[in-house]
Amino acid sequence: MSHPTPAAAAASADGLPPPQRWRAVLVIMLGLTMSVLDGSIVNLALPGIAREMNAPASQAIWVVNAYQIAVLVMLLPLASLGDRLGYRRVYLVGMALFVLASLAAALATTLPALAAARGLQGLGAAGVLSVNTALVRLAYPASRLGRGIALNSMVVATSTMAGPTIAAGILSVASWPWLFVLNLPLGAVTLWLGRRSLPANPPRATEPTPIPPLDVVLNVLMFALIFLAVEQLGVRGAATHAASPVGWGLLAAGLGVGVFYLRRQWHQATPLFPVDLWRRPVFALSMGASLGAFCAQMLAILSLPFLLLEVYGRSHIEAGLLMSAWPIATVVVAPIAGRLIGRFQAGWLGGVGMVVFAAGLMLMATLPEQPDRATLAWRLALCGVGFALFQSPNNHTIVTSAPLHRSGAASGMLGTARLTGQTFGAVLLAAIFALWPQHDGKGEAIALWAASGFALLAGLSSSLRVRASAR
């Protein structure tokens, strides 16, 4: 076990000294931006990749799925490894793998090779995302942690929204491999700075227990089987208007593995799946709120381009500029939300944020026949304001409700909730569009109404934390 430096040991109470802190924050933000962007930046290039590699669209989608599944199944194992071996080490190894896999993806000439490279890239991204928030907790003093969490939340929200726009810009002047080449210089800078500035874990009172290999296998199987089941039932089942026996079989297998896995975790002192944290009502309600919020976000983000391009006939450039009102509002409001943490109950802040978010989504679902730019922009900005008000206080609660030595587990669950919610939202939208494929506005409106419903459920879950924290 490595011995922390004096600066790293001090990070547990007072954070890093300002010069090192800002270098560490830059590293954390760069890794977070690349990892989140690469979850969606390839979507726009899929038709071109499929044509170039003579592959059907049903196979090309694995360029996206391989990345998403790899991140989802490895977040918790790598977060647990970070608790034991150090968040800094897991982060840097993950970033190194991410950069090497990006090079392999850029050089891939067949679809299986590209999908395999994307799977390795997702594994590297899981290393970065699993310990990201835990590193933020070590870098900032407790009095300023809310601002650090707000900055993290802002980067996640803007990176999620900016993926298609950045991809469109790159693809307008270069071919699809350049989507991955972009990661090489940024990743090299992140690695160079990270070795010099990221904090080490504070010393532990006792030696951590090793991670049982069977638990890692069960974690991978549970999430992978449920992901594949939801994809089968949501997309293919809706497209054929028939139940998918394969989908139901995968779901049953995933749930069966999950029951066995969670029963194994229940009595462990530091379980891989953090059931010890889920026993805390505030943590559980915060996780439920996060799942609902990210499901609503993905439903909206994926349906809005169809609404603007297909229904209202806007150009790609105009649609991109209009949609930028959302992340711009998030960038403006997220720091304000960070400063409000501690002054107001986080449960109320999150509840109000989700109500505002739901209102923006409802207003988008009930637009007039030919809305002008201002009408579209302020409604989208309202969505960004609401999401920013919710995300920072909610993430702060998730991180701080866990003991310091379980920061990695909390960080891993935060990422798991985001990806699970986004995956469910994407699959739900695919099902809606399979049932209403005309893109005449009806399917888009249904998706936005569904998103507003999930947002309100997230707001309710957030508000219930006020009662739970008072006990």
Buried (B, 14 or more C-beta within 10 A) or exposed (E): EEEBEEBBBBBBEEBBEEEBBEBBBBBBBBBBBBBBBBBBBBBBBBEEBBEBBEBEEEEBBBBBBBBBBBBBBBBBBBBBBBBBBBBBBBBBBBBBBBBBBBBBBBEBEEBEBBBBBBBBBBBBBBBBBBBBBBBBBBBBBEEEBBBBBBBBBBBBBBBBBBBBBBBBEBBEEEBBBEBBBBBBEBBEEBBEBBEEBBBBBBEEEEEBEEBBEEBBEBBBBBBBBBBBBBBBBBBBBBBEEEEBEBBBEBBEBBBEBBEEBBEBBEEBEBBBBBBBBBEBBBBBBBBBBBBBBBBBBBBBBBBBBBBBBBBBEBEBEBBBBBBBBBBBBBBBBBBEBBEBBBEEBBBBBBBBBBBBBBBBBBBBBEBEEEBEEEBBBEBBBBBBBBBBBBBBBBBBBBBBBBEBBBBBBBBBBBBBBBBBBBBBBBBBBBBBBBEBEEBEBEBBBBBBBBBBBBBBBBBBBBBBBBEBBEE
